Every structure is written in structure tokens, then in C-alpha cells.
Amino acid sequence: MILRETIKNKIESVIADKIISQKPVSGGCINNAEIITTQSGKTYFLKTNSNSPKDMFLKEANGLVEIAKAIVIRVPKVIFAADDFLILENIVPKTKNKMFWENFGRDFGKLHKFTSKSFGFYEDNYIGSTQQLNIPTTTEATNWIEFYFNKRLLYQYRLAETKGYADKELHKAFSLMESRINIILNDCDAKPSLLHGDLWSGNFITDDSGNACVIDPAVYYGHREADLAMTKLFGGFDPRFYSAYIEENPLNDGYIYRENLYKLYHVLNHLNLFGSGYYNQAVDLINFYI
């Protein structure tokens, strides 16, 4: 993709250098990504999207900065964020080192020890290209069940209604699940932990030391089990990741039972983003509890 002249001029002004080459990077399904090389020999990771919400890159940058504050797991350094582009540190990956999964799991456990006084975040952001509501009401700030139902499940369900995916079957199942959610999450003992928010195999890379570097976050403070459930949605990580995590930050009884409820948020989001191919999975996750 050839950069529009206006964006190219903005970027060159920000980095005070001339772009001499662009190399497309595959893997993203929402944004255009490429490695740019400058006249001075520096490289940067550039994301662009002329159709994205105007604050999407700014919110992504804020999420990366929030994770960096914990100083436990690597994220790309934010060089500059604008409405129409995001410039990040270009991390040149190497092969996973021998302790990759153990280190990753342990570091993820440490990340979840970085906490807040309340659930949510200081701003709304995005999960994929869907808005993610993070600003809690007074009661949601200290009540995880209320926060998760209202700001995660109910929001996605109502979006599915507007898109025509919420038929009678889904409506009935969702209503029954709503009536049981206090029982399902009753013993979860949730604390407001810093969450990546969207961690799966496509949202981490291997850095130049062979360790994990997480990317594309949907940051907020929530129940850490929600982060772990997302890692299992598309096949899961190496078992060593989970063993090391639990060793570093033990989980409460019943976390396996609660996983499907946390997966549901992401499956509903995929239903809303990508269509009816995710409908049956959403219904199955809800039926697990009813």
C-alpha cells in the first residue's frame, strides 16, 4: 500500500526523517500494517486505517502505555499516535527461547497483580473495531458482576439485536443466563486487575530476546479470569503457560466453570464483527449455564 501523501508528510514531520521504503506486514484483519525505513536507517512499525474510528489508534496507544506501567511484560513503545496512524517501535522477532512459555505465563501472572481501586478504565476503547465501554457507574466500579454484565455482555447482546442476530433462541438463552449470572460468578472473588483484554495467539509476538511481547490490547481493569479465558478461545496456549501462571498467581476454585461466560463476550463480539458464523458458538456458551 502506498501511503497517502498527506499521511506520509505527517509521519516524516513527527519522526524528523524521510521515509525511503515501506514493507507490508500480514496478519491484521482491521488495520493496514507495514515496516517503514527512513533515510537515517531507522525502522518503525506503522499502522494506518482510513476507515477506523478517529480515536482508535489513540486508545490503542493509551492501552500500550498502561501495560508498560506494570514493568512486567514487554509492549512496543509508542512513538506517536494520531487519528489516522500509529507509529510504534519496530520489534524484530527471534525464535522463542527455551523458557518462552514459562516466562510468558509467569509475566502474565505478574501483570494481573497490577491493580486498580475500581473496575473499568478512565476511557472507553475498542475490542477489535467495536467500542468497548469501560467507564463504570458508581456501583459498577466495585461490583464486578454488574460491570461485566452491563458493560460487556449486555452491550454486545444489544448490538447483536441491532444487527439482526438476536433471534428468539438467543434472546431466551441470554435472558436465562442473565437470571443466573449472580450464581455463576458468585464465588469468583474478582479484583480489578490490569487486563490486556484481547490476548490470543495473534496478539503477541516474540521479541529480539526470544520472549513474549504483547500487542493490540483492549485494556481495562477487570477479573483476571476473563483475560485467561480469552487465551483459550482459539485453541489455547502451550500448557506450560498456564502452569507457570498458576504458580505465580494461583487461581480460585471454579475458574474452569466460569471460562465460558468470559469467552462469551468475545464470541458475541465476533458475531457482531464477522457475522452469523459465530451464532451457534454464542448459543452453546450460554447453554452451558442453563
Secondary structure as GFF3:
##gff-version 3
##sequence-region A 1 290
A	DSSP	alpha_helix	5	15	.	.	.	ID=ss1
A	DSSP	beta_strand	19	24	.	.	.	ID=ss2
A	DSSP	beta_strand	32	38	.	.	.	ID=ss3
A	DSSP	beta_strand	43	48	.	.	.	ID=ss4
A	DSSP	alpha_helix	56	69	.	.	.	ID=ss5
A	DSSP	beta_strand	78	81	.	.	.	ID=ss6
A	DSSP	beta_strand	85	89	.	.	.	ID=ss7
A	DSSP	alpha_helix	100	111	.	.	.	ID=ss8
A	DSSP	beta_strand	125	127	.	.	.	ID=ss9
A	DSSP	beta_strand	130	132	.	.	.	ID=ss10
A	DSSP	alpha_helix	144	148	.	.	.	ID=ss11
A	DSSP	pi_helix	149	154	.	.	.	ID=ss12
A	DSSP	alpha_helix	155	163	.	.	.	ID=ss13
A	DSSP	alpha_helix	168	184	.	.	.	ID=ss14
A	DSSP	beta_strand	193	195	.	.	.	ID=ss15
A	DSSP	three_ten_helix	201	203	.	.	.	ID=ss16
A	DSSP	beta_strand	204	206	.	.	.	ID=ss17
A	DSSP	beta_strand	212	214	.	.	.	ID=ss18
A	DSSP	beta_strand	220	222	.	.	.	ID=ss19
A	DSSP	alpha_helix	224	231	.	.	.	ID=ss20
A	DSSP	alpha_helix	239	248	.	.	.	ID=ss21
A	DSSP	alpha_helix	255	274	.	.	.	ID=ss22
A	DSSP	three_ten_helix	276	278	.	.	.	ID=ss23
A	DSSP	alpha_helix	279	287	.	.	.	ID=ss24
###
